[in-house]
Amino acid sequence: MIKAIVNVSLKAGVLDSQGKAVHHALDSLHFSGVSNVRVGKQIILELDTEDKTTAMADVTKMCEELLANTVIEDYEIELV
């Protein structure tokens, strides 16, 4: 079994309204040392395979078709 960890985040030029809201809330709570906040998501998958090449290909296809909106989001895959 292989575990795949997928981190999805907005691309650099895309406005992150949720990140702005978190940044504002942190500022309101007097955490003034934070200069920027970007919010993303993490998806953890357990795959019934031992072949890392197949696993990477499968998870990449999952990201391209469902897990990430590749127009506005980037993703990184880690196999463990």
Biopython code that builds the backbone (N, CA, C, O; Angstrom):
import numpy as np
from Bio.PDB.StructureBuilder import StructureBuilder

atoms = [
    (1, "MET", "N", (0.851, -1.179, 0.000)),
    (1, "MET", "CA", (0.000, 0.000, 0.000)),
    (1, "MET", "C", (0.896, 1.241, 0.000)),
    (1, "MET", "O", (1.905, 1.300, 0.704)),
    (2, "ILE", "N", (0.509, 2.212, -0.793)),
    (2, "ILE", "CA", (1.224, 3.484, -0.862)),
    (2, "ILE", "C", (0.273, 4.591, -0.429)),
    (2, "ILE", "O", (-0.899, 4.602, -0.807)),
    (3, "LYS", "N", (0.789, 5.517, 0.366)),
    (3, "LYS", "CA", (0.015, 6.689, 0.754)),
    (3, "LYS", "C", (0.466, 7.845, -0.130)),
    (3, "LYS", "O", (1.662, 8.088, -0.290)),
    (4, "ALA", "N", (-0.495, 8.549, -0.696)),
    (4, "ALA", "CA", (-0.218, 9.734, -1.503)),
    (4, "ALA", "C", (-0.761, 10.955, -0.778)),
    (4, "ALA", "O", (-1.921, 10.987, -0.369)),
    (5, "ILE", "N", (0.089, 11.952, -0.625)),
    (5, "ILE", "CA", (-0.317, 13.211, -0.016)),
    (5, "ILE", "C", (-0.319, 14.264, -1.118)),
    (5, "ILE", "O", (0.708, 14.528, -1.742)),
    (6, "VAL", "N", (-1.476, 14.857, -1.345)),
    (6, "VAL", "CA", (-1.633, 15.867, -2.391)),
    (6, "VAL", "C", (-1.902, 17.211, -1.719)),
    (6, "VAL", "O", (-2.873, 17.357, -0.976)),
    (7, "ASN", "N", (-1.043, 18.185, -1.982)),
    (7, "ASN", "CA", (-1.234, 19.546, -1.484)),
    (7, "ASN", "C", (-1.667, 20.418, -2.654)),
    (7, "ASN", "O", (-0.974, 20.513, -3.668)),
    (8, "VAL", "N", (-2.822, 21.052, -2.498)),
    (8, "VAL", "CA", (-3.387, 21.898, -3.544)),
    (8, "VAL", "C", (-3.407, 23.334, -3.031)),
    (8, "VAL", "O", (-3.853, 23.601, -1.915)),
    (9, "SER", "N", (-2.917, 24.256, -3.864)),
    (9, "SER", "CA", (-2.910, 25.668, -3.478)),
    (9, "SER", "C", (-3.214, 26.531, -4.689)),
    (9, "SER", "O", (-3.011, 26.119, -5.832)),
    (10, "LEU", "N", (-3.700, 27.728, -4.423)),
    (10, "LEU", "CA", (-3.980, 28.656, -5.509)),
    (10, "LEU", "C", (-2.670, 29.085, -6.172)),
    (10, "LEU", "O", (-1.643, 29.224, -5.508)),
    (11, "LYS", "N", (-2.721, 29.290, -7.473)),
    (11, "LYS", "CA", (-1.547, 29.776, -8.195)),
    (11, "LYS", "C", (-1.183, 31.163, -7.695)),
    (11, "LYS", "O", (-2.015, 31.868, -7.125)),
    (12, "ALA", "N", (0.060, 31.545, -7.913)),
    (12, "ALA", "CA", (0.603, 32.786, -7.346)),
    (12, "ALA", "C", (-0.216, 34.029, -7.692)),
    (12, "ALA", "O", (-0.387, 34.891, -6.831)),
    (13, "GLY", "N", (-0.717, 34.152, -8.893)),
    (13, "GLY", "CA", (-1.424, 35.365, -9.284)),
    (13, "GLY", "C", (-2.898, 35.396, -8.929)),
    (13, "GLY", "O", (-3.576, 36.384, -9.211)),
    (14, "VAL", "N", (-3.410, 34.339, -8.318)),
    (14, "VAL", "CA", (-4.842, 34.239, -8.022)),
    (14, "VAL", "C", (-5.123, 34.801, -6.626)),
    (14, "VAL", "O", (-4.458, 34.442, -5.654)),
    (15, "LEU", "N", (-6.121, 35.689, -6.543)),
    (15, "LEU", "CA", (-6.503, 36.281, -5.263)),
    (15, "LEU", "C", (-7.013, 35.197, -4.319)),
    (15, "LEU", "O", (-7.868, 34.392, -4.689)),
    (16, "ASP", "N", (-6.488, 35.183, -3.115)),
    (16, "ASP", "CA", (-6.878, 34.197, -2.104)),
    (16, "ASP", "C", (-7.723, 34.904, -1.048)),
    (16, "ASP", "O", (-7.195, 35.374, -0.041)),
    (17, "SER", "N", (-9.038, 34.979, -1.278)),
    (17, "SER", "CA", (-9.921, 35.701, -0.354)),
    (17, "SER", "C", (-9.972, 35.024, 1.020)),
    (17, "SER", "O", (-10.082, 35.703, 2.041)),
    (18, "GLN", "N", (-9.892, 33.708, 1.047)),
    (18, "GLN", "CA", (-9.889, 33.004, 2.339)),
    (18, "GLN", "C", (-8.600, 33.320, 3.098)),
    (18, "GLN", "O", (-8.627, 33.522, 4.312)),
    (19, "GLY", "N", (-7.487, 33.362, 2.395)),
    (19, "GLY", "CA", (-6.211, 33.735, 3.014)),
    (19, "GLY", "C", (-6.251, 35.154, 3.564)),
    (19, "GLY", "O", (-5.733, 35.425, 4.648)),
    (20, "LYS", "N", (-6.880, 36.071, 2.797)),
    (20, "LYS", "CA", (-7.012, 37.456, 3.269)),
    (20, "LYS", "C", (-7.856, 37.505, 4.543)),
    (20, "LYS", "O", (-7.532, 38.248, 5.470)),
    (21, "ALA", "N", (-8.934, 36.722, 4.596)),
    (21, "ALA", "CA", (-9.792, 36.702, 5.785)),
    (21, "ALA", "C", (-9.036, 36.166, 6.994)),
    (21, "ALA", "O", (-9.158, 36.706, 8.094)),
    (22, "VAL", "N", (-8.257, 35.107, 6.797)),
    (22, "VAL", "CA", (-7.460, 34.544, 7.898)),
    (22, "VAL", "C", (-6.419, 35.566, 8.350)),
    (22, "VAL", "O", (-6.206, 35.750, 9.549)),
    (23, "HIS", "N", (-5.770, 36.229, 7.390)),
    (23, "HIS", "CA", (-4.766, 37.241, 7.731)),
    (23, "HIS", "C", (-5.395, 38.361, 8.561)),
    (23, "HIS", "O", (-4.817, 38.802, 9.555)),
    (24, "HIS", "N", (-6.573, 38.815, 8.154)),
    (24, "HIS", "CA", (-7.279, 39.864, 8.892)),
    (24, "HIS", "C", (-7.628, 39.386, 10.312)),
    (24, "HIS", "O", (-7.462, 40.130, 11.279)),
    (25, "ALA", "N", (-8.107, 38.152, 10.428)),
    (25, "ALA", "CA", (-8.461, 37.609, 11.748)),
    (25, "ALA", "C", (-7.231, 37.496, 12.643)),
    (25, "ALA", "O", (-7.291, 37.816, 13.830)),
    (26, "LEU", "N", (-6.116, 37.041, 12.073)),
    (26, "LEU", "CA", (-4.880, 36.954, 12.862)),
    (26, "LEU", "C", (-4.442, 38.339, 13.329)),
    (26, "LEU", "O", (-4.005, 38.512, 14.467)),
    (27, "ASP", "N", (-4.563, 39.314, 12.447)),
    (27, "ASP", "CA", (-4.214, 40.689, 12.808)),
    (27, "ASP", "C", (-5.116, 41.187, 13.938)),
    (27, "ASP", "O", (-4.655, 41.866, 14.855)),
    (28, "SER", "N", (-6.410, 40.843, 13.864)),
    (28, "SER", "CA", (-7.361, 41.231, 14.917)),
    (28, "SER", "C", (-7.016, 40.604, 16.258)),
    (28, "SER", "O", (-7.304, 41.171, 17.312)),
    (29, "LEU", "N", (-6.399, 39.433, 16.212)),
    (29, "LEU", "CA", (-5.987, 38.741, 17.440)),
    (29, "LEU", "C", (-4.574, 39.133, 17.872)),
    (29, "LEU", "O", (-3.980, 38.501, 18.746)),
    (30, "HIS", "N", (-4.050, 40.184, 17.244)),
    (30, "HIS", "CA", (-2.747, 40.767, 17.577)),
    (30, "HIS", "C", (-1.560, 39.871, 17.210)),
    (30, "HIS", "O", (-0.510, 39.945, 17.848)),
    (31, "PHE", "N", (-1.718, 39.028, 16.187)),
    (31, "PHE", "CA", (-0.591, 38.300, 15.610)),
    (31, "PHE", "C", (-0.082, 39.144, 14.440)),
    (31, "PHE", "O", (-0.352, 38.851, 13.275)),
    (32, "SER", "N", (0.654, 40.187, 14.779)),
    (32, "SER", "CA", (1.028, 41.190, 13.781)),
    (32, "SER", "C", (2.254, 40.804, 12.954)),
    (32, "SER", "O", (2.573, 41.509, 11.998)),
    (33, "GLY", "N", (2.937, 39.741, 13.273)),
    (33, "GLY", "CA", (4.141, 39.356, 12.554)),
    (33, "GLY", "C", (3.880, 38.564, 11.289)),
    (33, "GLY", "O", (4.828, 38.091, 10.662)),
    (34, "VAL", "N", (2.636, 38.404, 10.895)),
    (34, "VAL", "CA", (2.288, 37.626, 9.708)),
    (34, "VAL", "C", (2.111, 38.592, 8.545)),
    (34, "VAL", "O", (1.272, 39.491, 8.600)),
    (35, "SER", "N", (2.910, 38.404, 7.482)),
    (35, "SER", "CA", (2.836, 39.344, 6.360)),
    (35, "SER", "C", (1.895, 38.880, 5.248)),
    (35, "SER", "O", (1.405, 39.708, 4.480)),
    (36, "ASN", "N", (1.634, 37.588, 5.145)),
    (36, "ASN", "CA", (0.755, 37.086, 4.088)),
    (36, "ASN", "C", (0.245, 35.701, 4.484)),
    (36, "ASN", "O", (0.944, 34.950, 5.164)),
    (37, "VAL", "N", (-0.966, 35.367, 4.059)),
    (37, "VAL", "CA", (-1.546, 34.046, 4.321)),
    (37, "VAL", "C", (-2.120, 33.509, 3.016)),
    (37, "VAL", "O", (-2.843, 34.215, 2.314)),
    (38, "ARG", "N", (-1.799, 32.267, 2.695)),
    (38, "ARG", "CA", (-2.389, 31.549, 1.564)),
    (38, "ARG", "C", (-3.000, 30.275, 2.138)),
    (38, "ARG", "O", (-2.342, 29.558, 2.891)),
    (39, "VAL", "N", (-4.244, 29.991, 1.792)),
    (39, "VAL", "CA", (-4.949, 28.820, 2.295)),
    (39, "VAL", "C", (-5.059, 27.800, 1.161)),
    (39, "VAL", "O", (-5.389, 28.149, 0.028)),
    (40, "GLY", "N", (-4.780, 26.550, 1.478)),
    (40, "GLY", "CA", (-4.896, 25.476, 0.501)),
    (40, "GLY", "C", (-5.618, 24.294, 1.116)),
    (40, "GLY", "O", (-6.300, 24.411, 2.134)),
    (41, "LYS", "N", (-5.447, 23.155, 0.471)),
    (41, "LYS", "CA", (-6.061, 21.942, 1.014)),
    (41, "LYS", "C", (-5.103, 20.779, 0.839)),
    (41, "LYS", "O", (-4.261, 20.775, -0.059)),
    (42, "GLN", "N", (-5.243, 19.797, 1.708)),
    (42, "GLN", "CA", (-4.429, 18.585, 1.644)),
    (42, "GLN", "C", (-5.360, 17.389, 1.536)),
    (42, "GLN", "O", (-6.334, 17.268, 2.279)),
    (43, "ILE", "N", (-5.041, 16.510, 0.597)),
    (43, "ILE", "CA", (-5.820, 15.296, 0.375)),
    (43, "ILE", "C", (-4.884, 14.120, 0.563)),
    (43, "ILE", "O", (-3.810, 14.079, -0.036)),
    (44, "ILE", "N", (-5.280, 13.160, 1.391)),
    (44, "ILE", "CA", (-4.451, 11.982, 1.659)),
    (44, "ILE", "C", (-5.181, 10.765, 1.113)),
    (44, "ILE", "O", (-6.324, 10.487, 1.475)),
    (45, "LEU", "N", (-4.495, 10.051, 0.236)),
    (45, "LEU", "CA", (-5.063, 8.876, -0.416)),
    (45, "LEU", "C", (-4.247, 7.642, -0.047)),
    (45, "LEU", "O", (-3.020, 7.713, 0.022)),
    (46, "GLU", "N", (-4.906, 6.524, 0.188)),
    (46, "GLU", "CA", (-4.230, 5.242, 0.367)),
    (46, "GLU", "C", (-4.525, 4.399, -0.863)),
    (46, "GLU", "O", (-5.680, 4.116, -1.181)),
    (47, "LEU", "N", (-3.466, 4.006, -1.543)),
    (47, "LEU", "CA", (-3.591, 3.286, -2.806)),
    (47, "LEU", "C", (-3.201, 1.828, -2.627)),
    (47, "LEU", "O", (-2.218, 1.520, -1.953)),
    (48, "ASP", "N", (-3.971, 0.932, -3.231)),
    (48, "ASP", "CA", (-3.705, -0.503, -3.144)),
    (48, "ASP", "C", (-2.703, -0.926, -4.219)),
    (48, "ASP", "O", (-3.031, -1.700, -5.119)),
    (49, "THR", "N", (-1.492, -0.413, -4.114)),
    (49, "THR", "CA", (-0.428, -0.779, -5.038)),
    (49, "THR", "C", (0.909, -0.608, -4.340)),
    (49, "THR", "O", (1.006, 0.106, -3.342)),
    (50, "GLU", "N", (1.916, -1.245, -4.850)),
    (50, "GLU", "CA", (3.277, -1.063, -4.350)),
    (50, "GLU", "C", (4.154, -0.393, -5.397)),
    (50, "GLU", "O", (5.322, -0.102, -5.139)),
    (51, "ASP", "N", (3.594, -0.148, -6.576)),
    (51, "ASP", "CA", (4.343, 0.415, -7.697)),
    (51, "ASP", "C", (4.233, 1.937, -7.671)),
    (51, "ASP", "O", (3.170, 2.491, -7.951)),
    (52, "LYS", "N", (5.333, 2.612, -7.336)),
    (52, "LYS", "CA", (5.311, 4.069, -7.211)),
    (52, "LYS", "C", (5.075, 4.766, -8.552)),
    (52, "LYS", "O", (4.467, 5.836, -8.589)),
    (53, "THR", "N", (5.539, 4.185, -9.638)),
    (53, "THR", "CA", (5.336, 4.792, -10.950)),
    (53, "THR", "C", (3.850, 4.816, -11.299)),
    (53, "THR", "O", (3.319, 5.830, -11.752)),
    (54, "THR", "N", (3.192, 3.680, -11.080)),
    (54, "THR", "CA", (1.749, 3.593, -11.329)),
    (54, "THR", "C", (0.988, 4.517, -10.392)),
    (54, "THR", "O", (0.060, 5.208, -10.811)),
    (55, "ALA", "N", (1.379, 4.528, -9.135)),
    (55, "ALA", "CA", (0.714, 5.377, -8.145)),
    (55, "ALA", "C", (0.818, 6.843, -8.532)),
    (55, "ALA", "O", (-0.170, 7.575, -8.470)),
    (56, "MET", "N", (2.007, 7.276, -8.931)),
    (56, "MET", "CA", (2.196, 8.673, -9.309)),
    (56, "MET", "C", (1.347, 9.019, -10.535)),
    (56, "MET", "O", (0.730, 10.083, -10.584)),
    (57, "ALA", "N", (1.318, 8.129, -11.513)),
    (57, "ALA", "CA", (0.511, 8.366, -12.717)),
    (57, "ALA", "C", (-0.977, 8.444, -12.368)),
    (57, "ALA", "O", (-1.693, 9.312, -12.867)),
    (58, "ASP", "N", (-1.432, 7.541, -11.517)),
    (58, "ASP", "CA", (-2.848, 7.530, -11.128)),
    (58, "ASP", "C", (-3.233, 8.797, -10.360)),
    (58, "ASP", "O", (-4.266, 9.407, -10.637)),
    (59, "VAL", "N", (-2.403, 9.183, -9.400)),
    (59, "VAL", "CA", (-2.725, 10.359, -8.583)),
    (59, "VAL", "C", (-2.644, 11.634, -9.429)),
    (59, "VAL", "O", (-3.443, 12.552, -9.243)),
    (60, "THR", "N", (-1.698, 11.692, -10.341)),
    (60, "THR", "CA", (-1.616, 12.846, -11.239)),
    (60, "THR", "C", (-2.896, 12.970, -12.056)),
    (60, "THR", "O", (-3.431, 14.067, -12.219)),
    (61, "LYS", "N", (-3.381, 11.853, -12.563)),
    (61, "LYS", "CA", (-4.629, 11.863, -13.338)),
    (61, "LYS", "C", (-5.807, 12.300, -12.454)),
    (61, "LYS", "O", (-6.675, 13.051, -12.898)),
    (62, "MET", "N", (-5.830, 11.827, -11.202)),
    (62, "MET", "CA", (-6.881, 12.241, -10.265)),
    (62, "MET", "C", (-6.859, 13.756, -10.054)),
    (62, "MET", "O", (-7.902, 14.408, -10.028)),
    (63, "CYS", "N", (-5.659, 14.297, -9.905)),
    (63, "CYS", "CA", (-5.520, 15.747, -9.704)),
    (63, "CYS", "C", (-5.991, 16.514, -10.929)),
    (63, "CYS", "O", (-6.717, 17.501, -10.810)),
    (64, "GLU", "N", (-5.582, 16.064, -12.093)),
    (64, "GLU", "CA", (-5.933, 16.756, -13.338)),
    (64, "GLU", "C", (-7.433, 16.705, -13.620)),
    (64, "GLU", "O", (-7.988, 17.638, -14.199)),
    (65, "GLU", "N", (-8.090, 15.617, -13.214)),
    (65, "GLU", "CA", (-9.501, 15.431, -13.550)),
    (65, "GLU", "C", (-10.479, 15.831, -12.440)),
    (65, "GLU", "O", (-11.634, 16.148, -12.723)),
    (66, "LEU", "N", (-10.022, 15.820, -11.166)),
    (66, "LEU", "CA", (-10.968, 16.048, -10.078)),
    (66, "LEU", "C", (-10.417, 16.859, -8.911)),
    (66, "LEU", "O", (-11.056, 17.818, -8.477)),
    (67, "LEU", "N", (-9.267, 16.503, -8.405)),
    (67, "LEU", "CA", (-8.819, 17.030, -7.123)),
    (67, "LEU", "C", (-8.368, 18.489, -7.159)),
    (67, "LEU", "O", (-8.444, 19.183, -6.145)),
    (68, "ALA", "N", (-7.902, 18.958, -8.309)),
    (68, "ALA", "CA", (-7.434, 20.338, -8.424)),
    (68, "ALA", "C", (-8.073, 20.999, -9.640)),
    (68, "ALA", "O", (-8.288, 20.358, -10.669)),
    (69, "ASN", "N", (-8.366, 22.257, -9.510)),
    (69, "ASN", "CA", (-8.807, 23.055, -10.655)),
    (69, "ASN", "C", (-7.536, 23.658, -11.247)),
    (69, "ASN", "O", (-7.066, 24.702, -10.793)),
    (70, "THR", "N", (-6.991, 23.005, -12.248)),
    (70, "THR", "CA", (-5.663, 23.367, -12.752)),
    (70, "THR", "C", (-5.618, 24.726, -13.449)),
    (70, "THR", "O", (-4.537, 25.213, -13.779)),
    (71, "VAL", "N", (-6.766, 25.337, -13.673)),
    (71, "VAL", "CA", (-6.776, 26.693, -14.228)),
    (71, "VAL", "C", (-6.270, 27.682, -13.180)),
    (71, "VAL", "O", (-5.534, 28.612, -13.509)),
    (72, "ILE", "N", (-6.662, 27.484, -11.917)),
    (72, "ILE", "CA", (-6.306, 28.431, -10.858)),
    (72, "ILE", "C", (-5.492, 27.812, -9.722)),
    (72, "ILE", "O", (-5.029, 28.530, -8.836)),
    (73, "GLU", "N", (-5.312, 26.489, -9.735)),
    (73, "GLU", "CA", (-4.614, 25.823, -8.631)),
    (73, "GLU", "C", (-3.411, 25.025, -9.133)),
    (73, "GLU", "O", (-3.404, 24.494, -10.244)),
    (74, "ASP", "N", (-2.400, 24.963, -8.273)),
    (74, "ASP", "CA", (-1.258, 24.072, -8.455)),
    (74, "ASP", "C", (-1.386, 22.931, -7.471)),
    (74, "ASP", "O", (-2.086, 23.049, -6.465)),
    (75, "TYR", "N", (-0.716, 21.827, -7.752)),
    (75, "TYR", "CA", (-0.727, 20.720, -6.816)),
    (75, "TYR", "C", (0.657, 20.080, -6.753)),
    (75, "TYR", "O", (1.429, 20.122, -7.711)),
    (76, "GLU", "N", (0.945, 19.488, -5.600)),
    (76, "GLU", "CA", (2.175, 18.728, -5.389)),
    (76, "GLU", "C", (1.782, 17.374, -4.835)),
    (76, "GLU", "O", (0.889, 17.272, -3.995)),
    (77, "ILE", "N", (2.450, 16.337, -5.307)),
    (77, "ILE", "CA", (2.160, 14.975, -4.873)),
    (77, "ILE", "C", (3.391, 14.421, -4.165)),
    (77, "ILE", "O", (4.508, 14.514, -4.674)),
    (78, "GLU", "N", (3.173, 13.844, -2.989)),
    (78, "GLU", "CA", (4.241, 13.155, -2.256)),
    (78, "GLU", "C", (3.772, 11.719, -2.007)),
    (78, "GLU", "O", (2.686, 11.505, -1.468)),
    (79, "LEU", "N", (4.575, 10.752, -2.392)),
    (79, "LEU", "CA", (4.271, 9.349, -2.122)),
    (79, "LEU", "C", (5.084, 8.885, -0.933)),
    (79, "LEU", "O", (6.299, 9.080, -0.887)),
    (80, "VAL", "N", (4.416, 8.269, 0.028)),
    (80, "VAL", "CA", (5.105, 7.763, 1.217)),
    (80, "VAL", "C", (4.715, 6.329, 1.493)),
    (80, "VAL", "O", (5.196, 5.732, 2.456)),
]
sb = StructureBuilder()
sb.init_structure("model")
sb.init_model(0)
sb.init_chain("A")
sb.init_seg("    ")
for serial, (resi, resn, name, xyz) in enumerate(atoms, 1):
    if name == "N":
        sb.init_residue(resn, " ", resi, " ")
    sb.init_atom(name, np.array(xyz, "f"), 0.0, 1.0, " ", f" {name:<3s}", serial, name[0])
structure = sb.get_structure()
